[in-house]
Amino acid sequence: MVQINQRVRVPRSIDEVMTVLSTKAPHLLEKCFVDRDWIWICNVDLRGEANVPTREVIKELGFRFSPGGHVMQDGQTRGHWGHSCLKPMGPRRRKGGVKQEDEKEETTDLAAAFRALGM
C-alpha cells in the first residue's frame, strides 16, 4: 500500500543538523546537547501558541518529542526534543497491535494442552 502524506526522513550528520538549526532557529543552539549519536534540545519549554513556528522548524528537521525525555550524561539535564542524526530509527509502534494468526493458534493450542493435563 502506498502512503501519500508520509514524511520521508532524510539522514543527516550532527554537523548538518546543527548548521541548519543555526540558520532556522539560532536561539536553540545554546540549548543543544550531543549525547552519542543524538542531538537533544534541553531546558526549553516549547508549549503554547507562541512556539508553534519553532516546533514546526525542529519537526521539519527531524526532531521528535519524547514525553519522558532523556537524561544527559551529567545526570541532571533532561532533553525532550531529540534528533537521531545518522542513527536509524525503528518503526513507530501502534497501540493495540494486530496479532498474527499463527500466534493466536499457538496460544489456543497451549491452553488446550493445559486443560488436558488438568491445570
N, C-alpha and C positions, 0 to 999 in steps of 0.2 A: 504494500500500500504506500502511496506517495503522500507525504505531508507537505502541504503548500506553505504554511506560515511558520515553519520550523526555523529557528535561528541556527546558523552554521557557526560553530566555534572555530575561530582562527587561532592556531597555536602561535604564541609569541614568546620571545625570551623576556627575562626580567628587565633587561635594558630597554627593549622595545616598549613594553608596557609602561615603564617609568617615563620614557620620553613622551609618549602620547598623553599620559596623565599630566605631565608638566605643562603641556600646551592647552589641554582642555579643562583641567581642574587644578591649577597650581597651588591653591590653598590646602590641598590634601597631601602634598608632598612631604611636609614635615610630620605628618601623622602615619606615614607608611613604614612598616617594618618588614624585613625579609626574614622568613623562617624556612630554612631548607629551600625547596623549590617554589614556595608560595610567597606572595605579597599580601600583607594584611593591613587594612586601614583600621587604626586603633584610636580609642578615646574620642570618637566623633559621633555625635547624635545626628543622624540624617533623617529623623522623622519630621513629618509636617509638610505642609504645602510649600513652604519657602525653600525646601531642599529637594523638591521634585526634579529640577534640572540637573542637580549634582547626581542624584540617584540614577537618572537616565544615562548620564555620561558614563558612570562607572559600570552600569549594566551593559552598555554598548561595548565597553572594553573587555567584558567577560568576567567581571567581579560577580560573586554570588554572596547573598546574605546568609549567615549562619546564626540562627536564633541563640544557640548556646554559646557561640563564639569559640575562639581558640586562644589559649593562654600562651603567650610568648615565652621564650627561653628564660627570661628574667623572673618568671613566676608571678608577676603582678599585672603586667599589661595584657589586656584582652582585646582581640580584634574580632569584629563581627562581619566585615566585608573582606572576602578573600578571593584571590586570583591564583589559579594553579599553574599559570605560565605554560611551560612545555610539558609538565606532568599530565598524562591523560586522566580525564575524569571518567568515573564509572557511570553507568546509566542511572537515571533518576528512578527511584523505586516508587511504586504506586501503593497506596493503602489498600489492603484487602486484595492482594494479588490473586490472579486466577491460578488454581492448582491444575496440574496436568492430569489427564485421565489415568495414566499409569500410577501416579501417586495415590489416587483415590482407591484404586483396586487393591494395591498393596495394603493399605490401611484396613480395608474391609476384610481381606484375607487374614491379616494378623488378628483382628477382632474375632473372627470366626474360629481361628485356631485356639485362642484363649478360652472361648466359650466351650469348645470341645474338650478342653483339659479341665474344665470346671473352675476356672479362675475368674 
